[in-house]
Amino acid sequence: MPRPIKCRKVCHFPDILEFRPSNKNGGRGEEDEKEVILLTVDEYETIRLIDLEGMMQEECAKKMNVARTTVQRIYNDARLKIAKSIVNGNLLKIEGGDFKLCDE
């Protein structure tokens, strides 16, 4: 039986939940047929804490109430999704995940 997933503590829910590529003409192009990349809220939080706030993975893990190895996996998954979205011009949506908003 697999271990139950532990809820990750998230202290900043994203204000913007969708990032859409636009072409030079400002119109909608073939991105409508492309895959939508889903970034979970906990993946967003690792990007925010590590890349924006400058935290080390250990600090991020403590803040999110998970193991450092879990943060490392979440962070790597998030970076791959963001890279695919930027390079391939995919719509990036932030939604879902196993998280609990903190009281701060």
N, C-alpha and C positions, 0 to 999 in steps of 0.2 A: 504494500500500500504506500503510495507516494506521500511525502511530507506535506502537510497543509501549507499553503502560501501565507506568509506573514504580511499583514498590511504595512505598507511603507508610509511613514509620516511625511506629509507634504505641507509646507508652511506658506507656499505662494501658489495659488491657483492661477493659471495663465489668463491674462486679459484677452488675448487674441487666440482663437482656436483654429484658425485656418490660414494657410499661406498658399497662395495660388500664383503660379508663374504667369507672366504676361509677356506677349511678344512686343516687338518694337512699335507696331502699329496700334497697340492698345486694345486690339480685338481679341476674341477668343479663337484659339486655333485648335490644333490636334490634341492639346492637353486634356480635352474632354474625354477622349478615348483612352487615355493613359491610366495606369494603376494609381489608386489613391494610397498614399503611404500614411499609416496610422501610427502616431507617436503617443504612447500612453502618458498620463499625467506624471507618473513616477519617473519615466524616462526624461520628460521635460525638466523635472526637479533636479535630476542628477546633472543635466547640462547646465542649468542655472547655478547650482551650487559650485560645481567644479570649474566650469569655464568662465562664468560671469563673476561669481563671488571669489574665485581663486582658492577654493578649499582643496585640501588633499582628499584622496579617497577615504582615508580613515576618518577625517572630520565629517565628511558627507555621510558616511555610514552611521556615525554616531547621531547626527542630526535627524537622519531618516529612520533610525531605530532598526537597522539591519546589519548584517555582516559586511565587511569590506569586500569580500569576494562577490557578494550579491550586488553591491554598488558597481563593482568593476564590470560585471556582466551586463547590468542595466545600462551603464554608461556606453559600453561598446556597442550594444544593440541600438541605442539612440543615435550615436554618431554615424553608424552605417545607414540608418534610415534617413537622416538629414542629408548625408552625402548623396544617396540615391535620388532624393527629391531635387537637390540642387543640380546635379550633373544631368539627370534624365528629364528634368522639367516636370516632375510629378507634383500633384496637389498634395500638400502635407496637412493632415488634420490631427489635432491633439484631442484625444478622448479616451476614456476608459482607464483600466489598470486597477491594481489592488492597492489602494491608498486610503489614508484617513487624514483629513485636514487637521492641522494642529491648532491649539488654542491661542498661540502667540499673536 
